[in-house]
Amino acid sequence: MATATKQCFYEVLGVVKTASGDDLKKAYRKLAMEYHPDKNPGDKTAEHKFKVLSEAYEILRDEQKRAAYDRYGHAAFEQGGGGGGGFEGGFADIFDEMFGDIMGRRGGGARRGPARGQDTRFNMEITLEEAFFGKKASINVPSSLSCEKCKGSGSKDGAAPSSCPSCKGAGRIRSQQGFFTVERTCPTCQGGGQVITDPCDKCRGAGRVRKDKNLEVTIPPGVEEGTRIRLAGEGEAGGPGAPAGDLYLFLTVATHRMFQREGANLFMRVPIGLTTAALGGKMEVPTIDGSKIEVQIPKGCQHGHRFRLKSKGMSVLRSTARGDMFLEAAIEVPVNLTDKQKKLLEEFDKEGDCATCNPESTSFISKVKEFLGAKAE
């Protein structure tokens, strides 16, 4: 059964693709107030609309996620991609961030707990040969890791954190303002419900430290420009007890000096001498796998003639198949001729029947004469 196509996030928020961060925030705030479940109790359509709005804003408000969405659309966040990590209890979190000071939530606002680590991106360039064969590579990624000294707790000697004195461990503070009960994230514990009374002297209570980490990654054969590889749990470290984010490896394939690629097919321009093109012959050409193949040049080969070498192109991702390789003949006219060579060509021109040797030129001249004759009449 076909799945429904997701609506463009910019259309969901009713903004143009070049909208600023402020424009996105204003658009989301207006629509979220309209479709919030508390204002539409029991309305499943409004509830779904609110979730879609929150998902769109979650992606577009983050510069890296927005850049990935602008280039790859919804595919950039499939299979647990960068957008998924932000929705662990996240629809309410976004709304709280926007409206925490002006309205409350019915359920009393359960404590969010430690936040999941952020997803990160790493750009990597590979050669066309590496895209064909695949490769294993070691990459050095700047990241935040769980503090080894306090084991990520943020407390000195790994001591357990204390309940927040401001919110009594709830993670949220409620107050009355006129007819409204206002609920907002606790500013003391940032919604965690706990505070570090004796912080670790290495991470200063953060539970995380900045450090480069070395990762071994496998690039499968057949990858293309823009391929995204997800490394689960290799992103930024989360809060104490929370999972790390994911690392997304974005691949670019360097331009090759001989081959041009279109999907799984390869194209190569092959210069052929005038005499070889006229009389026919053989020539060797390289393939992307490092081997050579002999190609038969037919007699009278014309400029632009295309040869197809089946299954000599690129590897196909997650398959044993290969694309094809196409050679385009570029007939090379001799230059820097000696006097003897010029004389031989002149004799050839006198001997040859123009209509037989150059049928395309003869046909063109005839069409020109007919055209000019019709104009004269």
C-alpha positions as CSV (number, residue, x, y, z in Angstrom):
1,M,0.0,0.0,0.0
2,A,1.4,3.4,-1.0
3,T,2.3,5.8,1.8
4,A,1.1,9.4,1.9
5,T,3.5,12.0,0.7
6,K,4.6,14.3,3.5
7,Q,3.8,18.0,3.1
8,C,6.7,20.4,2.6
9,F,7.7,21.8,6.0
10,Y,7.7,25.4,4.7
11,E,4.1,24.9,3.4
12,V,3.1,23.5,6.8
13,L,4.3,26.7,8.5
14,G,3.0,28.9,5.6
15,V,6.4,30.6,5.0
16,V,8.7,30.9,2.0
17,K,12.0,28.9,1.8
18,T,14.1,32.0,2.5
19,A,12.2,32.8,5.8
20,S,14.3,34.0,8.7
21,G,14.4,32.3,12.1
22,D,12.1,35.0,13.4
23,D,9.6,34.5,10.6
24,L,9.6,30.8,11.4
25,K,9.0,31.4,15.1
26,K,6.2,33.8,14.5
27,A,4.5,31.5,12.0
28,Y,4.8,28.5,14.4
29,R,3.6,30.5,17.4
30,K,0.4,31.6,15.6
31,L,-0.5,28.2,14.2
32,A,0.4,26.3,17.4
33,M,-1.9,28.5,19.5
34,E,-4.7,27.7,17.0
35,Y,-4.2,23.9,16.9
36,H,-3.0,23.2,20.4
37,P,-4.8,20.1,21.9
38,D,-5.8,22.1,25.0
39,K,-7.8,24.5,22.8
40,N,-9.2,21.6,20.7
41,P,-10.1,18.8,23.2
42,G,-10.9,15.6,21.5
43,D,-10.2,17.0,18.0
44,K,-7.9,14.4,16.4
45,T,-7.4,16.5,13.3
46,A,-6.2,19.5,15.3
47,E,-3.9,17.2,17.3
48,H,-2.3,15.8,14.2
49,K,-1.9,19.3,12.7
50,F,-0.2,20.4,15.9
51,K,2.2,17.5,15.7
52,V,3.1,18.2,12.1
53,L,3.6,21.9,12.9
54,S,5.9,21.0,15.8
55,E,7.9,18.5,13.6
56,A,8.3,21.2,10.9
57,Y,9.5,23.8,13.3
58,E,11.9,21.4,15.1
59,I,13.7,20.7,11.8
60,L,13.7,24.2,10.3
61,R,14.8,26.1,13.5
62,D,18.0,24.1,13.6
63,E,20.5,25.5,11.0
64,Q,22.2,22.1,10.3
65,K,18.9,20.2,10.1
66,R,17.4,22.9,7.9
67,A,20.4,22.7,5.5
68,A,20.0,18.9,5.2
69,Y,16.2,19.3,4.7
70,D,16.7,22.0,2.0
71,R,19.1,19.6,0.1
72,Y,17.5,16.2,0.6
73,G,14.0,16.9,1.8
74,H,12.2,14.4,4.1
75,A,14.7,11.7,3.0
76,A,17.4,13.4,5.2
77,F,15.6,12.3,8.3
78,E,14.3,8.8,7.4
79,Q,15.3,5.7,9.4
80,G,15.7,7.5,12.7
81,G,17.5,10.5,11.1
82,G,18.4,13.9,12.5
83,G,14.8,14.9,13.0
84,G,13.7,11.9,15.0
85,G,16.0,12.5,17.9
86,G,14.4,15.8,18.8
87,F,10.9,14.3,19.4
88,E,11.5,12.3,22.5
89,G,8.7,14.0,24.3
90,G,9.6,16.9,22.1
91,F,6.3,18.3,20.7
92,A,5.4,19.6,24.2
93,D,9.0,20.8,24.7
94,I,8.9,23.1,21.6
95,F,5.5,24.5,22.7
96,D,6.8,25.0,26.2
97,E,9.8,26.9,24.8
98,M,7.5,29.2,22.8
99,F,4.6,29.6,25.2
100,G,5.9,28.6,28.7
101,D,5.4,32.1,30.0
102,I,1.8,32.6,28.9
103,M,-0.1,29.3,29.3
104,G,0.1,26.1,31.2
105,R,-0.4,22.4,30.3
106,R,-3.2,20.2,31.6
107,G,-1.2,17.2,32.7
108,G,0.9,19.1,35.2
109,G,4.0,19.0,33.0
110,A,6.0,15.9,33.9
111,R,9.8,16.4,34.3
112,R,11.6,16.0,31.0
113,G,14.8,14.4,32.4
114,P,18.2,14.5,30.9
115,A,18.2,15.5,27.2
116,R,19.4,13.2,24.4
117,G,22.6,14.3,22.8
118,Q,22.5,16.3,19.6
119,D,23.0,14.8,16.2
120,T,26.2,15.9,14.4
121,R,27.3,16.0,10.7
122,F,30.6,15.2,9.1
123,N,31.4,15.9,5.5
124,M,33.7,13.5,3.7
125,E,35.1,13.5,0.1
126,I,36.0,10.3,-1.6
127,T,37.4,9.4,-5.1
128,L,35.3,7.8,-7.9
129,E,37.4,4.7,-7.5
130,E,36.6,4.6,-3.8
131,A,32.9,5.0,-4.6
132,F,33.3,2.0,-7.0
133,F,35.2,-0.3,-4.7
134,G,33.9,1.0,-1.3
135,K,36.4,1.6,1.5
136,K,37.1,1.5,5.2
137,A,38.3,4.8,6.5
138,S,39.4,6.3,9.8
139,I,37.8,9.7,10.6
140,N,38.6,12.2,13.4
141,V,35.4,13.9,14.6
142,P,35.2,16.8,17.0
143,S,32.6,15.8,19.6
144,S,31.5,16.0,23.2
145,L,32.0,12.8,25.2
146,S,30.8,11.6,28.5
147,C,33.3,12.7,31.2
148,E,35.4,9.8,32.3
149,K,36.2,11.2,35.7
150,C,32.6,11.5,36.9
151,K,31.2,8.9,34.4
152,G,28.9,11.5,33.0
153,S,27.1,12.3,36.2
154,G,28.5,15.8,36.5
155,S,29.1,15.3,40.2
156,K,32.4,15.1,41.9
157,D,33.4,11.4,42.5
158,G,30.3,10.3,40.8
159,A,28.0,11.4,43.6
160,A,24.3,11.4,42.9
161,P,22.7,14.8,42.1
162,S,20.3,16.4,44.5
163,S,16.6,17.2,44.0
164,C,16.2,20.8,42.7
165,P,15.2,23.1,45.6
166,S,13.2,25.4,43.3
167,C,10.9,22.9,41.7
168,K,11.2,20.1,44.2
169,G,12.3,17.7,41.5
170,A,9.3,18.4,39.1
171,G,11.4,20.2,36.5
172,R,8.7,22.8,36.1
173,I,7.4,25.8,38.1
174,R,3.8,26.8,38.2
175,S,2.4,30.2,39.1
176,Q,-1.0,32.0,38.9
177,Q,-1.3,35.1,36.6
178,G,-4.9,36.3,36.6
179,F,-7.2,33.6,35.1
180,F,-4.2,31.6,33.8
181,T,-2.1,29.0,35.5
182,V,1.4,29.6,34.0
183,E,3.8,26.7,33.9
184,R,7.4,27.0,32.7
185,T,10.6,25.1,32.7
186,C,12.5,25.5,36.0
187,P,15.4,28.0,35.4
188,T,17.4,26.4,38.2
189,C,17.7,22.8,36.9
190,Q,16.7,23.6,33.2
191,G,13.8,21.1,33.5
192,G,16.0,18.2,34.8
193,G,14.6,18.2,38.3
194,Q,18.0,17.7,39.8
195,V,21.0,19.9,40.5
196,I,24.7,19.2,41.0
197,T,25.7,20.4,44.4
198,D,29.4,19.3,44.2
199,P,30.4,19.6,40.5
200,C,33.1,17.5,38.9
201,D,36.3,19.6,38.6
202,K,37.0,18.2,35.1
203,C,33.7,18.8,33.3
204,R,32.5,21.5,35.8
205,G,29.2,19.7,36.3
206,A,28.3,19.3,32.6
207,G,28.9,15.6,32.6
208,R,30.5,16.0,29.1
209,V,33.9,17.2,27.8
210,R,35.0,18.4,24.4
211,K,37.2,15.9,22.7
212,D,38.0,14.5,19.2
213,K,37.1,10.9,18.7
214,N,38.5,8.5,16.1
215,L,35.9,6.3,14.3
216,E,36.3,3.5,11.7
217,V,33.6,3.8,9.0
218,T,32.8,1.6,6.1
219,I,31.8,3.1,2.8
220,P,29.8,0.6,0.7
221,P,30.5,0.1,-3.0
222,G,28.2,2.2,-5.3
223,V,27.6,5.2,-3.1
224,E,26.8,8.5,-4.9
225,E,27.2,12.2,-4.4
226,G,25.2,13.2,-1.3
227,T,24.8,9.7,0.2
228,R,24.1,9.9,3.9
229,I,25.4,7.3,6.3
230,R,24.1,7.2,9.9
231,L,26.3,6.1,12.7
232,A,24.0,5.5,15.7
233,G,25.1,6.8,19.0
234,E,28.2,8.5,17.7
235,G,26.9,12.1,18.0
236,E,27.1,14.4,21.0
237,A,26.9,12.9,24.4
238,G,23.6,13.3,26.2
239,G,22.8,14.4,29.7
240,P,23.5,12.1,32.6
241,G,21.9,8.8,31.8
242,A,20.6,10.0,28.4
243,P,21.6,8.4,25.1
244,A,24.0,10.1,22.7
245,G,22.9,11.6,19.4
246,D,23.8,10.2,16.0
247,L,26.5,11.1,13.6
248,Y,25.6,11.6,9.9
249,L,28.3,11.2,7.4
250,F,27.6,13.1,4.1
251,L,29.6,12.0,1.1
252,T,30.8,14.0,-1.9
253,V,32.6,12.3,-4.8
254,A,35.5,14.1,-6.3
255,T,35.6,14.9,-10.1
256,H,37.5,12.3,-12.1
257,R,39.9,13.3,-14.8
258,M,38.7,10.7,-17.3
259,F,35.2,9.5,-16.3
260,Q,31.9,11.3,-16.0
261,R,29.3,9.6,-13.9
262,E,25.5,9.5,-14.3
263,G,24.0,7.2,-11.8
264,A,25.6,3.8,-12.3
265,N,26.8,4.6,-15.8
266,L,30.2,6.0,-16.8
267,F,31.0,8.1,-19.8
268,M,34.4,8.8,-21.4
269,R,35.4,10.9,-24.4
270,V,37.9,8.9,-26.6
271,P,40.0,10.8,-29.3
272,I,40.4,8.8,-32.5
273,G,42.8,9.6,-35.3
274,L,41.5,10.4,-38.7
275,T,43.0,7.4,-40.4
276,T,41.9,5.0,-37.7
277,A,38.4,6.4,-38.0
278,A,38.4,6.0,-41.8
279,L,40.1,2.6,-42.0
280,G,39.0,1.1,-38.7
281,G,41.2,-0.4,-36.1
282,K,41.6,-1.3,-32.4
283,M,42.3,0.6,-29.3
284,E,42.6,-0.1,-25.5
285,V,40.7,1.9,-23.0
286,P,40.8,1.8,-19.1
287,T,37.9,0.9,-16.9
288,I,37.1,2.1,-13.4
289,D,38.1,-1.3,-11.9
290,G,41.7,-0.7,-13.1
291,S,41.6,-3.2,-16.0
292,K,41.9,-2.5,-19.8
293,I,39.5,-3.5,-22.5
294,E,40.1,-3.6,-26.3
295,V,37.5,-1.8,-28.4
296,Q,37.0,-2.4,-32.2
297,I,36.7,0.9,-34.2
298,P,34.5,0.3,-37.2
299,K,35.5,1.6,-40.7
300,G,34.1,5.1,-41.3
301,C,33.6,5.8,-37.6
302,Q,32.0,9.2,-37.3
303,H,32.5,11.9,-34.7
304,G,30.1,11.4,-31.7
305,H,29.6,7.7,-32.4
306,R,28.9,6.0,-29.0
307,F,30.2,2.6,-28.0
308,R,28.5,0.7,-25.1
309,L,30.5,-1.5,-22.9
310,K,28.0,-3.5,-20.9
311,S,28.6,-3.9,-17.1
312,K,31.8,-1.9,-17.2
313,G,30.4,1.0,-15.2
314,M,29.9,1.8,-11.5
315,S,28.9,-0.6,-8.8
316,V,25.2,-0.5,-7.8
317,L,24.6,0.2,-4.1
318,R,23.5,-3.0,-2.2
319,S,23.7,-5.1,-5.4
320,T,26.2,-7.2,-7.3
321,A,25.2,-5.5,-10.6
322,R,27.2,-2.8,-12.4
323,G,26.2,-0.1,-14.7
324,D,27.5,0.4,-18.3
325,M,30.4,2.3,-19.7
326,F,29.9,4.5,-22.8
327,L,32.7,5.7,-25.0
328,E,32.1,8.8,-27.3
329,A,34.3,9.0,-30.4
330,A,36.0,12.4,-30.9
331,I,37.5,12.3,-34.4
332,E,40.7,14.2,-34.3
333,V,41.7,16.2,-37.4
334,P,45.4,16.2,-38.0
335,V,47.3,19.5,-37.2
336,N,50.9,20.6,-37.9
337,L,51.1,18.7,-41.2
338,T,54.4,18.3,-43.1
339,D,54.5,19.3,-46.8
340,K,54.4,15.7,-47.8
341,Q,51.3,15.0,-45.6
342,K,49.5,18.0,-47.1
343,K,50.3,16.8,-50.6
344,L,49.0,13.3,-49.9
345,L,45.8,14.7,-48.5
346,E,45.4,16.9,-51.6
347,E,45.9,13.9,-53.9
348,F,43.4,11.9,-51.8
349,D,40.9,14.7,-52.2
350,K,41.3,14.7,-56.0
351,E,41.1,10.9,-56.2
352,G,38.0,10.5,-54.0
353,D,34.4,10.7,-55.1
354,C,33.1,13.4,-52.7
355,A,29.5,12.0,-52.8
356,T,30.8,8.5,-51.8
357,C,33.4,9.5,-49.3
358,N,31.5,12.3,-47.5
359,P,27.8,11.5,-47.9
360,E,26.7,13.7,-45.0
361,S,28.6,16.8,-46.5
362,T,27.2,16.1,-49.9
363,S,23.6,15.8,-48.5
364,F,24.1,19.1,-46.6
365,I,25.3,20.9,-49.7
366,S,22.3,19.7,-51.7
367,K,19.9,21.0,-49.0
368,V,21.7,24.4,-49.0
369,K,21.3,24.6,-52.8
370,E,17.6,23.7,-52.6
371,F,17.0,26.2,-49.8
372,L,18.8,29.0,-51.7
373,G,17.0,28.1,-54.9
374,A,13.6,28.3,-53.3
375,K,14.5,31.7,-51.8
376,A,15.6,33.0,-55.2
377,E,12.2,32.0,-56.7
